[in-house]
Amino acid sequence: MRLTHLLQRLVSAPEFGPFVLLAAEILVFTVRTPVFLSASNISNVLAFTPELGMISLGMTLLMTAGEFDLSVGSVFGFAPIIMWTVYNTHTASLETGFLIAMVLAALIGFINGWMVTRLKIPSFLVTLGMLLVVRGVALYITDGFPQRTWSANSVLTNLIVGEFSLGTLRIHASVLWFVLFAAILGYVLTQSKAGNWIQAAGGNADAARARGVRVTQTKILLFILTAVISGYAGITSSIRVSAANPNSGTSYELEVIAMVVIGGTALTGGRGTIIGTVIGVLILRMMRNGIVLVGVPGLAYNIFIGAIILGMMALHSWLERRHRAGT
């Protein structure tokens, strides 16, 4: 009886469906092309995964609180433009440029949060407007052209994206940062008072306020966190590819939301899972890599994403109904 109850809890967990999908995806791609699990291909997947993954972690907390941010892709492209403009024009050191970029990202997040919570404008409209403003500023600063390449070998760049080997695997430091951020935010969401506030704010904001939850402050801080981590991810990408393109991060906001939703976080708020988001990130990054290896045209990627989203939403809905029915 206890085993049956344990299995029921396991199956009803929001991470169960994504985990099964990830396992099936790995199995299918491995059977179709053995190179999928080779050290070189895993190294390639891990090089690209942390950047979108970091943004997804911040978005998970924000969506759990009942909001979302469409400007993350623009901030992803904007922050490295600021940092490298400061550095390339000899205005200040690379480290100072990094701090300026992070402060501006935090300011963007604060403005988003303030307008949503104080002016009562839906986050969809606020962050859509911010998406256009931030992208426009990045394009204006650069006249629409990517920043010139550079050779900035510093402690900062090595700390953010330093490369090392783990056996036959080639690992970037950004992977370790992604794991660290996931562990910290996972603890915050599930084991801390702040996590209770986040879930309460997304579940029923009015009831949460009546119980003393600081809903407004919580949401503003989450908007700031999401913007800062998006800017950091953009800087990570710019260091790795040695280029800062004002158009980088375009459409990332939709892919990030897809990763979070596929992972089991409720689109309507009140329930979120960092573990599920990490699985969702792996599902889509491995999907993009795998379909190329098996010879499927890359333009078909969106078809797979859409099908996965629809399938996972149906599965989550079915599991939710079973959970409420107590079966």
C-alpha positions as CSV (number, residue, x, y, z in Angstrom):
1,M,0.0,0.0,0.0
2,R,2.8,2.4,0.9
3,L,4.6,1.5,-2.4
4,T,1.4,2.3,-4.3
5,H,1.0,5.6,-2.6
6,L,4.7,6.4,-3.4
7,L,4.1,5.6,-7.0
8,Q,1.0,7.7,-7.2
9,R,3.0,10.7,-5.7
10,L,5.8,10.1,-8.2
11,V,3.5,10.0,-11.2
12,S,1.5,13.1,-10.1
13,A,4.7,15.1,-9.6
14,P,5.0,17.9,-12.2
15,E,8.6,16.8,-13.0
16,F,7.5,13.2,-13.9
17,G,6.2,13.9,-17.4
18,P,9.2,16.0,-18.4
19,F,11.6,13.4,-17.1
20,V,9.9,10.6,-19.0
21,L,10.0,12.7,-22.2
22,L,13.7,13.5,-21.7
23,A,14.6,9.9,-21.2
24,A,12.6,8.9,-24.3
25,E,14.2,11.7,-26.3
26,I,17.7,10.5,-25.3
27,L,16.8,6.9,-26.2
28,V,15.4,7.8,-29.6
29,F,18.3,10.0,-30.6
30,T,20.9,7.5,-29.4
31,V,19.3,4.7,-31.4
32,R,19.1,6.9,-34.5
33,T,22.6,8.2,-34.2
34,P,25.1,6.8,-31.7
35,V,27.2,10.0,-31.9
36,F,24.5,11.7,-29.9
37,L,26.0,10.6,-26.6
38,S,29.6,11.0,-27.7
39,A,31.8,13.2,-25.5
40,S,32.2,15.8,-28.2
41,N,28.5,16.2,-28.8
42,I,27.7,16.3,-25.1
43,S,30.3,19.0,-24.7
44,N,28.7,20.9,-27.5
45,V,25.2,20.7,-26.0
46,L,26.5,21.8,-22.6
47,A,28.2,24.8,-24.1
48,F,24.9,26.2,-25.3
49,T,22.6,25.0,-22.5
50,P,23.5,27.4,-19.5
51,E,22.7,30.6,-21.3
52,L,19.0,30.0,-21.9
53,G,18.9,27.8,-18.8
54,M,19.9,30.7,-16.6
55,I,17.1,32.9,-18.0
56,S,14.7,30.0,-17.5
57,L,15.5,29.8,-13.8
58,G,14.6,33.4,-13.2
59,M,11.5,33.1,-15.3
60,T,10.4,30.0,-13.3
61,L,10.2,32.1,-10.1
62,L,8.5,35.0,-11.9
63,M,5.9,32.7,-13.5
64,T,5.3,31.0,-10.2
65,A,4.5,34.4,-8.8
66,G,1.9,34.8,-11.5
67,E,3.9,37.1,-13.9
68,F,6.2,36.7,-16.8
69,D,8.8,38.8,-18.7
70,L,8.9,39.2,-22.5
71,S,11.9,41.5,-22.3
72,V,14.4,38.9,-21.3
73,G,15.7,38.3,-24.8
74,S,16.3,42.0,-25.3
75,V,18.1,42.3,-22.0
76,F,20.2,39.3,-23.0
77,G,21.4,41.3,-26.1
78,F,21.5,44.7,-24.3
79,A,23.8,43.9,-21.3
80,P,26.8,42.7,-23.4
81,I,26.5,45.7,-25.7
82,I,26.8,48.0,-22.7
83,M,29.7,46.1,-21.1
84,W,31.8,45.8,-24.3
85,T,31.0,49.4,-25.4
86,V,32.4,50.7,-22.1
87,Y,35.5,48.5,-22.6
88,N,36.1,49.0,-26.3
89,T,35.8,52.7,-26.1
90,H,38.3,52.7,-23.2
91,T,35.8,54.4,-21.0
92,A,36.4,52.0,-18.1
93,S,37.7,48.5,-17.3
94,L,35.9,45.4,-18.3
95,E,35.0,44.7,-14.7
96,T,33.4,48.2,-14.4
97,G,31.6,47.7,-17.7
98,F,30.2,44.4,-16.3
99,L,28.9,46.2,-13.1
100,I,27.3,48.9,-15.2
101,A,25.6,46.4,-17.4
102,M,24.3,44.5,-14.3
103,V,23.0,47.7,-12.7
104,L,21.2,48.7,-15.8
105,A,19.7,45.3,-16.1
106,A,18.5,45.6,-12.5
107,L,17.0,49.0,-13.3
108,I,15.1,47.5,-16.2
109,G,13.7,44.8,-14.0
110,F,12.8,47.3,-11.3
111,I,10.9,49.4,-13.9
112,N,9.0,46.4,-15.1
113,G,8.1,45.3,-11.6
114,W,7.1,48.8,-10.5
115,M,4.8,49.4,-13.5
116,V,3.2,46.0,-13.0
117,T,2.6,46.2,-9.3
118,R,2.1,50.0,-8.8
119,L,0.4,51.0,-12.0
120,K,-1.5,47.7,-12.3
121,I,-0.5,47.2,-15.9
122,P,-0.4,43.6,-17.1
123,S,3.1,42.2,-17.3
124,F,2.5,41.1,-20.9
125,L,2.0,44.8,-21.9
126,V,4.8,46.2,-19.7
127,T,7.4,43.8,-20.7
128,L,6.4,43.9,-24.4
129,G,7.0,47.6,-24.4
130,M,10.3,47.1,-22.5
131,L,11.3,44.5,-25.1
132,L,11.1,47.2,-27.8
133,V,12.7,49.9,-25.8
134,V,15.7,47.9,-24.7
135,R,16.2,46.3,-28.1
136,G,16.0,49.8,-29.7
137,V,18.6,51.2,-27.4
138,A,21.0,48.4,-28.2
139,L,20.5,48.9,-31.9
140,Y,20.9,52.7,-31.5
141,I,24.2,52.4,-29.6
142,T,25.7,50.1,-32.2
143,D,24.0,51.5,-35.3
144,G,22.6,48.0,-35.8
145,F,26.0,46.3,-36.2
146,P,27.7,43.8,-34.0
147,Q,30.5,45.0,-31.7
148,R,33.9,44.4,-33.1
149,T,35.8,41.4,-31.9
150,W,38.3,41.7,-29.1
151,S,40.9,39.9,-27.1
152,A,40.1,40.5,-23.5
153,N,41.6,37.8,-21.5
154,S,40.9,38.7,-17.9
155,V,40.0,37.1,-14.6
156,L,36.4,38.0,-15.2
157,T,36.0,36.3,-18.5
158,N,37.8,33.2,-17.2
159,L,35.6,33.1,-14.2
160,I,32.4,33.4,-16.3
161,V,33.2,31.2,-19.2
162,G,36.6,29.6,-18.5
163,E,37.1,26.2,-20.1
164,F,38.4,23.1,-18.5
165,S,38.3,19.3,-19.2
166,L,36.6,16.6,-17.3
167,G,38.0,13.4,-18.7
168,T,37.1,13.6,-22.4
169,L,34.4,16.3,-21.8
170,R,35.1,19.9,-22.5
171,I,33.2,22.0,-19.9
172,H,32.7,25.8,-19.7
173,A,32.5,27.5,-16.3
174,S,29.0,28.7,-17.3
175,V,27.8,25.1,-16.7
176,L,28.9,25.3,-13.1
177,W,27.3,28.7,-12.7
178,F,24.0,27.3,-14.1
179,V,24.1,24.4,-11.7
180,L,24.9,26.7,-8.8
181,F,22.0,29.1,-9.7
182,A,19.7,26.2,-10.1
183,A,20.6,24.8,-6.6
184,I,20.2,28.2,-4.9
185,L,16.9,29.1,-6.6
186,G,15.6,25.6,-6.1
187,Y,16.3,25.9,-2.4
188,V,14.7,29.3,-2.3
189,L,11.5,28.1,-4.0
190,T,11.0,25.0,-2.0
191,Q,12.7,25.4,1.3
192,S,12.5,29.1,2.3
193,K,10.0,31.6,3.5
194,A,10.6,33.6,0.3
195,G,9.5,30.5,-1.7
196,N,6.2,30.3,0.2
197,W,5.7,34.0,-0.6
198,I,6.4,33.5,-4.3
199,Q,3.9,30.6,-4.5
200,A,1.3,32.4,-2.5
201,A,1.6,35.6,-4.6
202,G,1.0,33.5,-7.7
203,G,-1.8,31.4,-6.3
204,N,-4.0,34.1,-4.8
205,A,-2.4,37.5,-4.4
206,D,-5.3,39.0,-2.4
207,A,-5.4,36.1,0.1
208,A,-1.6,36.3,0.4
209,R,-1.7,40.0,1.2
210,A,-4.3,39.3,3.9
211,R,-1.9,36.8,5.5
212,G,0.9,39.4,5.5
213,V,2.8,38.3,2.4
214,R,4.6,41.3,0.7
215,V,3.3,40.5,-2.7
216,T,4.4,43.8,-4.3
217,Q,8.0,43.7,-3.0
218,T,8.2,40.0,-3.9
219,K,7.2,40.5,-7.5
220,I,9.5,43.6,-8.0
221,L,12.4,41.6,-6.7
222,L,11.6,38.7,-9.0
223,F,11.5,41.1,-12.0
224,I,14.9,42.4,-11.0
225,L,16.3,38.9,-10.5
226,T,15.0,37.8,-14.0
227,A,16.5,40.9,-15.7
228,V,19.8,40.6,-14.0
229,I,20.2,36.9,-14.7
230,S,19.2,37.5,-18.3
231,G,21.8,40.2,-18.6
232,Y,24.4,37.9,-17.1
233,A,23.4,35.1,-19.5
234,G,23.9,37.5,-22.4
235,I,27.4,38.5,-21.2
236,T,28.2,34.8,-20.8
237,S,27.2,34.2,-24.4
238,S,29.1,37.2,-25.7
239,I,32.3,36.1,-24.0
240,R,31.9,32.5,-25.4
241,V,31.4,33.6,-29.0
242,S,33.6,36.7,-28.9
243,A,30.8,38.9,-30.3
244,A,28.1,41.2,-28.9
245,N,25.2,41.4,-31.4
246,P,22.4,43.9,-30.6
247,N,20.0,41.4,-32.1
248,S,21.1,38.4,-30.0
249,G,18.4,36.9,-27.8
250,T,15.6,37.6,-30.4
251,S,12.7,35.3,-29.6
252,Y,14.4,33.9,-26.6
253,E,11.5,35.0,-24.4
254,L,9.2,32.5,-26.1
255,E,11.7,29.6,-26.0
256,V,12.4,30.3,-22.3
257,I,8.6,30.3,-21.5
258,A,8.3,27.0,-23.4
259,M,11.1,25.5,-21.3
260,V,9.5,26.6,-18.1
261,V,6.1,25.4,-19.0
262,I,7.3,22.1,-20.4
263,G,9.1,21.6,-17.0
264,G,5.9,21.7,-15.1
265,T,5.6,25.3,-13.9
266,A,2.0,26.5,-14.0
267,L,1.4,29.2,-16.6
268,T,-1.3,30.7,-14.3
269,G,1.1,30.9,-11.3
270,G,1.1,29.3,-7.9
271,R,3.2,26.3,-8.7
272,G,6.8,26.1,-10.0
273,T,9.6,23.7,-10.1
274,I,13.3,24.5,-10.7
275,I,14.1,20.8,-11.2
276,G,11.4,20.6,-13.9
277,T,12.7,23.7,-15.6
278,V,16.2,22.2,-15.8
279,I,14.7,19.1,-17.4
280,G,12.7,21.3,-19.8
281,V,15.9,23.2,-20.8
282,L,17.6,19.9,-21.5
283,I,14.6,18.6,-23.5
284,L,14.6,21.6,-25.9
285,R,18.4,22.0,-26.2
286,M,18.8,18.3,-26.9
287,M,15.9,18.4,-29.3
288,R,17.6,21.1,-31.3
289,N,20.9,19.2,-31.3
290,G,19.3,15.8,-32.0
291,I,17.1,16.7,-35.0
292,V,20.2,18.2,-36.7
293,L,22.2,15.0,-36.1
294,V,19.5,12.7,-37.5
295,G,19.1,14.9,-40.6
296,V,15.8,16.7,-39.9
297,P,15.8,20.2,-41.3
298,G,16.6,22.8,-38.7
299,L,13.6,24.8,-39.8
300,A,11.3,22.1,-38.5
301,Y,12.5,22.7,-34.9
302,N,9.5,24.9,-34.1
303,I,7.2,22.1,-35.2
304,F,8.7,19.9,-32.5
305,I,8.6,22.6,-29.9
306,G,4.9,23.3,-30.5
307,A,4.1,19.6,-30.5
308,I,6.0,19.1,-27.2
309,I,4.3,22.1,-25.6
310,L,0.8,20.9,-26.6
311,G,1.5,17.3,-25.4
312,M,3.0,18.4,-22.1
313,M,0.1,20.8,-21.4
314,A,-2.3,17.9,-22.1
315,L,-0.3,15.6,-19.7
316,H,-0.1,18.3,-17.0
317,S,-3.9,18.9,-17.2
318,W,-4.6,15.2,-17.0
319,L,-2.3,14.7,-14.0
320,E,-3.8,17.7,-12.3
321,R,-7.3,16.4,-12.7
322,R,-6.2,13.0,-11.3
323,H,-4.5,14.7,-8.4
324,R,-7.6,16.7,-7.5
325,A,-9.8,13.6,-7.8
326,G,-7.4,11.8,-5.4
327,T,-6.6,8.9,-7.8
